[in-house]
Each structure stands twice: as structure tokens, then as C-alpha cells.
């Protein structure tokens, strides 16, 4: 079930930086970004494979930044990563 954008923002600003779920979510996303970057620099990777992995890393980075923007726009920051 989809929730409104307003509810999404409320959920992100209500979670404290030390919250285990918030920290876990950030860690999973940053781990996946690192993994995609490492996958994109493999020497035997084709140009299209490299572009694919770089695109995935960029999309994950955008998602990570969006989550943190929701919080920082409301006076909250994540200092734990």
C-alpha cells in the first residue's frame, strides 16, 4: 500500500540518527554503492557492463542522498556514516 509523500517525509524526520533500522538502511545502501563501484572497475568488464554498474551505483547514491535530504531539510542530519 502506497503512502503519501507527506507521510514519507514524516516517517524520515521522526526517526533519530541512532535508530537501528535507519542505520541499517543507510549501511545496506552504502554497502551496495561500494559493491557496484567495485564491480564497475573489474578489468574484464565490457563497456556496457561497466555502464550498467556505474548506473546502478549512481541510482543508489541518488536514493541515499534523497533519504538524507528529507532529513536535513527538516533540521536532522546523519553523522553516523
PyMOL commands that set and color helices and strands:
alter all, ss='L'
color gray80, all
select helices_A, chain A and resi 5-14+20-40+47-72
alter helices_A, ss='H'
color red, helices_A
deselect
rebuild
show_as cartoon
